[in-house]
């Protein structure tokens, strides 16, 4: 399901009209290693952002995968 969500929001046709507060990835932490990336807060006033939603999904998936890797070590 996560992959379908990412596929939908990655579609360029979603950028028909840009809001005044369009979300843009401008923080260096967006490209940091996963352990740092998942701790960072990325905020936007654009509640319908088709960039922020898959970005947040990627962040959540990264946190989940790190959690699984930690649990597998036990």
Beta strands, then each sheet from edge to edge (+ up, - down):
end
